[in-house]
Amino acid sequence: MGLARIVQSVSSAFIKEDRAMNSEAFASRLNKVLDKFDFPQCEEDREITFCEYFNIPQPKAKMILSGTLLPRKSMIQQIAEELFIESEDLVGSR
């Protein structure tokens, strides 16, 4: 394996790890906001409520709320607008 391939592989691993950390942090912030809006505490009920509220499939809601998927910027903006907060508060850039 050449040096360029090793660097690319390591770089790719760091990007995936950083994205995973960001999706986990996003989910943590989102769940705290949803608590304030009295979303159900039960994981499955919260997923159902979230998917209905934002019109997304339940598997996607589960992945977002559990921190395994960081939604696209447009979805983050939609969530922020619906919850009357700034998108930066969800992604942690403030």
C-alpha positions in Angstrom: 0.0 0.0 0.0 1.5 3.3 -1.0 1.8 6.3 1.2 -0.9 8.3 -0.5 -3.4 5.4 0.0 -2.4 5.2 3.7 -2.9 8.9 4.2 -6.3 8.8 2.4 -7.4 5.9 4.5 -6.4 7.6 7.8 -8.0 10.8 6.7 -11.2 9.1 5.8 -11.3 7.4 9.2 -10.9 10.7 11.0 -13.7 12.3 9.0 -16.0 9.4 9.8 -15.1 9.6 13.5 -15.6 13.4 13.6 -19.0 13.0 11.8 -20.0 10.4 14.4 -19.1 12.6 17.3 -21.0 15.5 15.7 -24.1 13.3 15.2 -24.0 12.2 18.8 -23.6 15.7 20.1 -26.4 16.9 17.8 -28.7 14.1 19.1 -27.9 15.1 22.7 -28.7 18.7 22.1 -31.8 17.9 20.1 -33.1 15.5 22.8 -32.7 18.2 25.4 -34.7 20.6 23.4 -37.4 18.0 22.8 -37.6 17.4 26.5 -38.5 21.1 26.9 -41.3 20.6 24.3 -42.7 17.7 26.3 -41.9 15.1 23.6 -42.4 11.6 25.0 -39.6 10.2 27.2 -40.1 6.6 25.9 -37.6 6.1 23.1 -40.1 4.5 20.7 -42.9 7.0 21.4 -40.4 9.9 20.9 -39.3 8.4 17.6 -42.9 8.1 16.4 -43.8 11.7 17.6 -40.6 13.1 15.9 -41.2 11.3 12.6 -44.8 12.5 12.5 -43.9 16.1 13.5 -41.2 16.4 10.9 -42.7 14.1 8.3 -39.8 11.7 8.0 -39.7 7.9 8.1 -39.4 6.3 11.6 -36.1 4.6 10.9 -34.6 8.0 10.0 -36.0 9.5 13.1 -34.5 6.7 15.2 -31.1 7.3 13.7 -31.2 11.0 14.2 -32.4 10.8 17.8 -29.9 8.1 18.7 -27.0 9.9 17.2 -26.1 7.6 14.4 -27.2 10.0 11.6 -26.5 13.7 11.3 -29.3 15.2 9.2 -28.6 17.4 6.3 -28.3 21.1 6.8 -31.8 21.7 5.4 -33.3 19.2 7.9 -31.4 20.8 10.7 -32.7 24.2 9.7 -36.3 22.8 9.5 -36.0 21.3 13.0 -34.6 24.5 14.4 -37.3 26.6 12.9 -40.1 24.3 14.2 -38.6 24.3 17.7 -38.0 28.1 17.7 -34.2 27.9 18.2 -31.2 28.6 16.1 -29.7 25.8 14.0 -26.3 26.7 15.5 -27.6 25.7 18.9 -28.2 22.2 17.6 -24.9 21.7 15.8 -22.9 23.4 18.5 -21.3 26.2 16.5 -22.2 28.7 19.2 
